[in-house]
């Protein structure tokens, strides 16, 4: 008797659309059944993988088992949000639109870049990937009862190859070559097996490897699509950051010029120019390197800004302290006259360009010491 495995139900509507409540209920019920059945299947697959006698075989299937488990958890977590929004059917248009947004929106969690939750895929895409991985693992692990009827398997393969074609079409034309070749070979293999089965030939030994290759191809394309989605988002973010950092760099350079004009010794830190990094690249590997450089520029700008701002703040602080001494002695003509030379020198330094901070600090400290000897509390 043919065993039936979990197959994700078709998802209703599209992102943010209003879908009738009965249709949403049917989908949620089907997804709950899929969740529970797939969980049982994954437990069996995990046990089978652990029992493989060949260590190399265990190592080869472990990444797909791990990815399958993580995918299941991501889907289960999203399903919990769907059920919470459904609230036993107490849903209006706003809640129904929120449900389709949760269904068709990305499963990625903010700030996450690891595991299935880092894949920029929707709930239906995650379920399809889970189905493909489960089929591939059953074939590779040679589980008993994992061989449904040939016609059903060929039909599923044709549907999978069609999905692969859709994923290939999303790749930029200039980089589509190798993925297109993989798709074309899968199409040819499916057609050859279909024709052989039609003539009554035995294709059982060829289906397993073909299913594994198709599942691997679909998985790789979904992961690649996720990487492109992340790269696109990172590219947009980097472009915004470059524009902001350029404006910030200009401001820090103006701050540095002002510090060099007003104080000495002034900091000698260079102010990096983010435009020296060149345009934001689109290739994921180059973009990763570019973002790392961008982070270093951001840190360098922060250090430079702090250093030059502190130099100017030091000048302002010393000027205020000198003013406070003058104000404290303002009612004592003798004390003011006695300190006149120090006060005049400090005032002249404050007005000079650039102000010698070392000399000014010494003069201010001398004034403060004199004021304290006169019994004035500053």
QUIFENQUI-V161594 format. One record per helix or strand. SS is the DSSP state (H for helix, E for strand). FROM is the first residue (numbers start at 1). LEN is the number of residues. Records with the same first field share a line. If there is no record, write none. Layout:
BEGIN
SS=FROM-LEN / FROM-LEN
END
This chain:
BEGIN
H=21-30 / 55-35 / 93-12 / 116-3 / 123-19 / 150-20 / 173-3 / 177-22 / 204-59 / 274-4 / 284-45 / 333-6 / 340-12 / 357-17
E=106-1 / 122-1 / 263-2 / 355-2
END
